[in-house]
């Protein structure tokens, strides 16, 4: 596994070694010990989630608060998406900045998104299966969102807005200036 820090150093691209031949391929998609060695701390993932979406489906930007913050390790096992993580940690040197990376079944890249980031993705292919690990359970009461189209974020979702398919909830999320934010100085990994 190769780990690379992005322009926001807390967001990490994980690229597995893929071994292929005439039969297909094999790869290790997650190794807890290698990730802990790279990070210097252990993330205790407790749940795997999977979603299926069609082209233009935009999910996000989501996060949780009040002790339900989630670290996510995300990947695409069918199709392709643009995956986005936005730093929502007040006081962070990268506050309000984002990383956007194409994840696909072909490139097999994964992104580690730590607590303190809003996360979302849009499907570029006809369909996509999106899979991710989390280290905290979903909490309806503590779920929050950030407006996917907040002009201050300048996110390029790669599709024309007329192609976007959103849940009603995701059309109602506040902009960064009005959102309930997290604190940069909180240590989530003690």
MARSETI-8344 format. One record per residue: residue number from 1; residue in one letter; x, y, z of N, C-alpha, C in turn. Coordinates in steps of 0.001 Angstrom, whole numbers, padded with zeros to 6 digits. Layout:
REM MARSETI-8344
    n  res      n_x      n_y      n_z     ca_x     ca_y     ca_z      c_x      c_y      c_z
  NUM    A        X        Y        Z        X        Y        Z        X        Y        Z
...
REM end
This chain:
REM MARSETI-8344
    n  res      n_x      n_y      n_z     ca_x     ca_y     ca_z      c_x      c_y      c_z
    1    X   000857  -001181   000000   000000   000000   000000   000893   001231   000000
    2    X   000565   002168  -000861   001286   003432  -000918   000370   004523  -000369
    3    X   000889   005303   000584   000133   006393   001190   000752   007717   000767
    4    X  -000095   008662   000320   000376   009963  -000124  -000484   011042   000504
    5    X   000161   012007   001147  -000568   013144   001702  -000930   014093   000567
    6    X  -002105   014699   000661  -002572   015637  -000357  -002158   017056   000032
    7    X  -002649   018044  -000723  -002362   019442  -000380  -002937   019822   000982
    8    X  -003929   019087   001468  -004356   019171   002871  -003770   017923   003518
    9    X  -002674   018045   004260  -001896   016887   004695  -002650   015822   005480
   10    X  -003775   016204   006125  -004536   015209   006888  -005347   014271   006001
   11    X  -005548   014639   004745  -006275   013783   003805  -005242   012967   003035
   12    X  -005419   011667   003037  -004408   010763   002493  -004994   009895   001389
   13    X  -004275   009836   000278  -004635   008932  -000810  -003924   007611  -000552
   14    X  -004674   006530  -000610  -004150   005186  -000386  -004248   004422  -001702
   15    X  -003114   003914  -002181  -003100   003182  -003441  -002573   001770  -003206
   16    X  -003426   000773  -003368  -002999  -000608  -003144  -002126  -001123  -004287
   17    X  -001311  -002096  -003967  -000570  -002811  -005016  -001534  -003823  -005617
   18    X  -001666  -003771  -006921  -002601  -004650  -007619  -001788  -005670  -008410
   19    X  -002090  -006930  -008187  -001419  -008017  -008888  -002413  -008641  -009858
   20    X  -002133  -008504  -011147  -003074  -009006  -012139  -002423  -009973  -013108
   21    X  -003232  -010853  -013649  -002814  -011753  -014714  -004050  -012132  -015525
   22    X  -003942  -013186  -016320  -005047  -013569  -017198  -006316  -013975  -016436
   23    X  -006202  -014262  -015146  -007356  -014670  -014345  -008118  -013495  -013760
   24    X  -007466  -012333  -013690  -008067  -011173  -013035  -007027  -010460  -012196
   25    X  -007388  -010046  -010989  -006437  -009350  -010129  -006668  -009709  -008675
   26    X  -005666  -009367  -007847  -005737  -009487  -006396  -005107  -008240  -005805
   27    X  -005690  -007747  -004708  -005094  -006638  -003968  -005543  -006695  -002519
   28    X  -004730  -006143  -001648  -005114  -005938  -000259  -005674  -004531  -000176
   29    X  -006944  -004403   000135  -007578  -003082   000133  -007409  -002351   001457
   30    X  -007029  -003045   002521  -006854  -002400   003814  -005920  -003228   004672
   31    X  -004951  -002555   005285  -004056  -003201   006249  -003910  -002268   007440
   32    X  -004524  -002629   008554  -004557  -001769   009740  -003167  -001420   010238
   33    X  -002266  -002403   010260  -000932  -002149   010799  -000135  -001183   009922
   34    X  -000234  -001301   008609   000484  -000389   007713  -000057   001035   007834
   35    X  -001372   001168   007932  -001962   002493   008071  -001547   003120   009401
   36    X  -001577   002348   010478  -001169   002858   011789   000301   003272   011785
   37    X   001147   002502   011132   002565   002868   011027   002732   004187   010294
   38    X   001977   004382   009223   002070   005616   008446   001554   006812   009250
   39    X   000408   006646   009921  -000224   007745   010639   000422   008051   011989
   40    X   000939   007014   012642   001452   007178   013998   000380   006992   015057
   41    X  -000793   006565   014664  -001886   006244   015576  -002802   005243   014883
   42    X  -003651   004602   015672  -004550   003577   015152  -005963   004119   015028
   43    X  -006595   003803   013921  -008011   004111   013730  -008771   002799   013894
   44    X  -009747   002807   014759  -010525   001595   015012  -011812   001638   014182
   45    X  -011692   001209   012931  -012880   001164   012081  -013847   000133   012642
   46    X  -015132   000498   012671  -016117  -000360   013310  -017249  -000787   012385
   47    X  -017303  -000216   011183  -018434  -000511   010304  -018020  -000278   008860
   48    X  -018525  -001110   007961  -018373  -000909   006518  -019735  -000562   005941
   49    X  -019766   000433   005054  -020994   000864   004397  -020814   000789   002892
   50    X  -021923   000654   002172  -021877   000594   000713  -023124   001250   000159
   51    X  -022947   002015  -000918  -024099   002604  -001590  -023963   002408  -003089
   52    X  -025102   002381  -003756  -025150   002312  -005206  -025893   003550  -005682
   53    X  -025337   004207  -006715  -025934   005445  -007219  -025774   005518  -008724
   54    X  -026650   006283  -009355  -026572   006476  -010795  -025886   007802  -011114
   55    X  -025604   008008  -012388  -024880   009194  -012835  -025570   010468  -012357
   56    X  -024748   011390  -011849  -025242   012676  -011397  -025666   012723  -009946
   57    X  -025796   011556  -009308  -026163   011558  -007889  -025035   012210  -007106
   58    X  -025393   013237  -006344  -024448   013958  -005496  -024885   013737  -004055
   59    X  -024031   013101  -003289  -024308   012831  -001873  -023358   013693  -001040
   60    X  -023923   014567  -000215  -023054   015368   000634  -023379   016837   000541
   61    X  -022624   017560   001231  -021417   017255   001991  -021831   016948   003442
   62    X  -021453   015799   003970  -021942   015320   005258  -020836   015259   006293
   63    X  -021239   015413   007562  -020345   015192   008700  -021201   015021   009947
   64    X  -020569   014643   011053  -021271   014471   012326  -020533   015243   013418
   65    X  -021253   015537   014508  -020704   016322   015613  -020966   015623   016943
   66    X  -020558   016272   018047  -020873   015853   019425  -020393   014449   019774
   67    X  -019172   014129   019397  -018618   012821   019721  -018953   011739   018711
   68    X  -019718   012059   017683  -020048   011108   016627  -019279   011400   015334
   69    X  -018250   012250   015415  -017425   012535   014238  -016877   011222   013688
   70    X  -016722   011163   012371  -016292   009925   011719  -015031   010133   010887
   71    X  -014121   009183   011006  -013054   009021   010035  -013596   008055   008998
   72    X  -013336   008348   007716  -013816   007483   006637  -012647   007058   005765
   73    X  -012675   005821   005344  -011768   005313   004316  -012662   004898   003160
   74    X  -012622   005678   002075  -013599   005527   000999  -012961   004995  -000277
   75    X  -013755   004229  -001043  -013289   003725  -002338  -014489   003405  -003221
   76    X  -014222   003250  -004497  -015250   002898  -005474  -014934   001508  -006004
   77    X  -015916   000611  -005981  -015677  -000738  -006478  -016339  -001000  -007831
   78    X  -017177  -000051  -008259  -017731  -000096  -009622  -017997   001341  -010061
   79    X  -017560   001693  -011269  -017808   003023  -011793  -016761   004031  -011364
   80    X  -017162   005322  -011380  -016236   006385  -010988  -016999   007553  -010373
   81    X  -016330   008245  -009453  -016901   009403  -008765  -015827   010468  -008597
   82    X  -016262   011687  -008359  -015391   012713  -007808  -015694   012742  -006322
   83    X  -014678   012510  -005507  -014825   012484  -004062  -014241   013770  -003492
   84    X  -014976   014397  -002566  -014593   015708  -002039  -014586   015681  -000513
   85    X  -013531   016263   000069  -013446   016458   001520  -013121   017920   001776
   86    X  -013907   018554   002652  -013758   019976   002974  -013357   020106   004439
   87    X  -012305   020868   004703  -011846   021116   006067  -012813   022076   006751
   88    X  -013495   021592   007789  -014457   022418   008530  -014001   022615   009976
   89    X  -012687   022545   010202  -012121   022710   011545  -011743   024181   011758
   90    X  -012526   024886   012578  -012223   026289   012888  -010797   026383   013429
   91    X  -010011   027297   012873  -008639   027496   013325  -007613   026702   012552
   92    X  -008044   025803   011691  -007116   025005   010885  -006456   025888   009829
   93    X  -005172   025640   009533  -004530   026417   008464  -005137   026152   007087
   94    X  -005901   025073   006944  -006542   024759   005664  -008071   024856   005749
   95    X  -008563   025592   006763  -010007   025749   006951  -010674   026261   005669
   96    X  -011768   025597   005279  -012524   026006   004102  -011953   025510   002785
   97    X  -010788   024885   002826  -010200   024327   001608  -010708   022902   001413
   98    X  -010580   022410   000191  -011046   021054  -000088  -010068   020309  -000993
   99    X  -010228   019009  -000981  -009533   018109  -001894  -010605   017394  -002695
  100    X  -010410   017301  -004007  -011327   016581  -004888  -010507   015614  -005724
  101    X  -010835   014333  -005651  -010061   013292  -006326  -011014   012321  -007007
  102    X  -010674   011922  -008222  -011473   010897  -008890  -011107   009534  -008322
  103    X  -012115   008823  -007887  -011980   007437  -007435  -012733   006571  -008426
  104    X  -012125   005452  -008799  -012797   004580  -009765  -012427   003125  -009526
  105    X  -013214   002261  -010110  -012903   000835  -010063  -011575   000572  -010764
  106    X  -011264   001392  -011759  -010024   001197  -012513  -008792   001659  -011736
  107    X  -008833   002866  -011155  -007619   003354  -010478  -007457   002799  -009065
  108    X  -008518   002274  -008486  -008509   001612  -007176  -007976   002479  -006037
  109    X  -007910   003796  -006254  -007479   004694  -005186  -008529   004736  -004087
  110    X  -008046   005005  -002884  -008906   005207  -001727  -008501   006526  -001085
  111    X  -009397   007120  -000325  -009070   008348   000397  -009405   008149   001869
  112    X  -008452   008503   002713  -008680   008541   004152  -009063   009969   004514
  113    X  -010279   010124   005030  -010817   011427   005400  -010987   011436   006918
  114    X  -010179   012222   007617  -010252   012210   009080  -011442   012992   009615
  115    X  -011652   012858   010905  -012674   013645   011593  -012340   015117   011405
  116    X  -013369   015933   011269  -013157   017359   011074  -013329   017803   009636
  117    X  -013799   016885   008790  -014006   017190   007373  -015427   016830   006968
  118    X  -016022   017686   006126  -017286   017344   005486  -016944   016542   004231
  119    X  -017764   015563   003910  -017455   014650   002809  -018649   014498   001877
  120    X  -018347   014383   000587  -019375   014121  -000399  -018774   013586  -001682
  121    X  -019644   013115  -002568  -019177   012647  -003873  -020288   012791  -004895
  122    X  -019865   012810  -006172  -020808   012822  -007288  -020416   011705  -008246
  123    X  -021408   011019  -008783  -021167   009885  -009676  -020979   010383  -011108
  124    X  -019851   009989  -011709  -019532   010363  -013086  -019957   009301  -014096
  125    X  -019952   008055  -013694  -020270   006932  -014580  -021779   006664  -014564
  126    X  -022229   005752  -015411  -023666   005422  -015453  -024168   004971  -014083
  127    X  -023383   004163  -013406  -023661   003753  -012026  -022339   003661  -011280
  128    X  -022419   003676  -009970  -021220   003499  -009146  -021605   002795  -007854
  129    X  -020718   001946  -007399  -020844   001348  -006070  -019717   001928  -005235
  130    X  -020106   002587  -004153  -019212   003327  -003272  -019147   002579  -001943
  131    X  -017950   002298  -001474  -017775   001521  -000250  -016876   002300   000703
  132    X  -017227   002271   001993  -016374   002990   002938  -016456   002426   004354
  133    X  -015332   002577   005054  -015217   002208   006453  -015424   003461   007294
  134    X  -016016   003313   008476  -016151   004405   009430  -015745   003911   010818
  135    X  -015359   004859   011668  -014953   004488   013019  -015947   004943   014090
  136    X  -017117   005409   013670  -018184   005785   014603  -019521   005521   013921
  137    X  -020546   005205   014695  -021847   004901   014087  -022532   006150   013553
  138    X  -023482   005934   012669  -024325   007021   012178  -025219   007504   013314
  139    X  -025363   008821   013419  -026244   009407   014424  -027117   010470   013765
  140    X  -028389   010180   013612  -029329   011106   012985  -029311   012468   013678
  141    X  -029313   012465   015007  -029369   013709   015773  -028112   014554   015596
  142    X  -026997   013925   015285  -025717   014625   015196  -025197   014763   013772
  143    X  -026008   014362   012793  -025616   014528   011401  -025790   015992   011003
  144    X  -024820   016491   010271  -024876   017857   009759  -024475   017835   008292
  145    X  -024715   018948   007609  -024347   019036   006208  -023844   020418   005861
  146    X  -023183   020470   004747  -022632   021702   004206  -023113   021814   002773
  147    X  -023477   023012   002345  -024001   023213   000991  -022975   022812  -000064
  148    X  -023354   021896  -000916  -022472   021407  -001974  -022113   022516  -002956
  149    X  -022977   023531  -003056  -022788   024602  -004032  -022384   025933  -003387
  150    X  -021839   025874  -002171  -021367   027080  -001501  -020303   027734  -002384
  151    X  -020543   028961  -002876  -019584   029580  -003799  -018218   029839  -003184
  152    X  -018147   029942  -001846  -016843   030179  -001231  -015942   028949  -001305
  153    X  -016535   027765  -001482  -015749   026529  -001544  -015155   026294  -002931
  154    X  -015810   026786  -003962  -015336   026643  -005344  -015046   025185  -005718
  155    X  -015988   024303  -005443  -015831   022883  -005781  -016262   022662  -007228
  156    X  -015403   022040  -007993  -015736   021656  -009364  -016230   020214  -009332
  157    X  -017525   020045  -009451  -018121   018706  -009395  -018022   017972  -010742
  158    X  -017454   018578  -011746  -017159   017982  -013055  -018362   017716  -013941
  159    X  -019567   017875  -013439  -020766   017711  -014255  -021528   019027  -014278
  160    X  -022370   019191  -015265  -023245   020353  -015333  -024290   020235  -014227
  161    X  -024601   021339  -013565  -025550   021297  -012448  -026918   020753  -012861
  162    X  -027264   020821  -014143  -028538   020269  -014602  -028561   018736  -014488
  163    X  -027390   018109  -014339  -027299   016648  -014194  -027332   016189  -012742
  164    X  -027264   017120  -011785  -027202   016755  -010372  -028508   016132  -009902
  165    X  -028380   015076  -009109  -029524   014429  -008466  -029215   014405  -006974
  166    X  -030014   015143  -006198  -029764   015283  -004759  -030978   014878  -003948
  167    X  -030737   014494  -002716  -031842   014297  -001780  -032367   015672  -001381
  168    X  -033597   015714  -000936  -034171   016977  -000459  -033309   017552   000664
  169    X  -032867   016681   001554  -032048   017107   002695  -030775   017809   002224
  170    X  -030119   017276   001199  -028852   017859   000741  -029022   019171  -000008
  171    X  -030245   019498  -000396  -030482   020808  -001021  -030689   021896   000026
  172    X  -030818   021514   001288  -031123   022460   002369  -029934   022765   003273
  173    X  -028757   022204   003003  -027605   022389   003885  -027100   023831   003856
  174    X  -026617   024344   005000  -026128   025723   005066  -024748   025881   004419
  175    X  -024414   027123   004126  -023069   027434   003633  -022077   027326   004792
  176    X  -020803   027347   004461  -019749   027243   005467  -019881   028335   006527
  177    X  -020233   029540   006120  -020325   030651   007075  -021464   030486   008076
  178    X  -022451   029618   007769  -023594   029418   008659  -023642   028019   009266
  179    X  -022704   027170   008910  -022716   025776   009363  -022185   025645   010788
  180    X  -022631   024600   011458  -022096   024235   012764  -020766   023530   012502
  181    X  -019665   024101   012992  -018328   023633   012627  -017660   022876   013764
  182    X  -016526   022282   013461  -015729   021557   014438  -014501   022393   014784
  183    X  -013794   021994   015842  -012648   022749   016334  -011346   022062   015943
  184    X  -010447   022822   015386  -009142   022292   014951  -008332   021723   016100
  185    X  -008475   022276   017286  -007640   021872   018424  -008129   020630   019132
  186    X  -009205   020028   018682  -009695   018792   019297  -008856   017617   018812
  187    X  -008383   016825   019763  -007627   015608   019418  -008603   014433   019456
  188    X  -008953   013923   018296  -009934   012851   018195  -009332   011449   018350
  189    X  -008001   011364   018436  -007359   010040   018348  -006581   009672   019605
  190    X  -007006   010133   020788  -006337   009734   022025  -006618   008288   022349
REM end
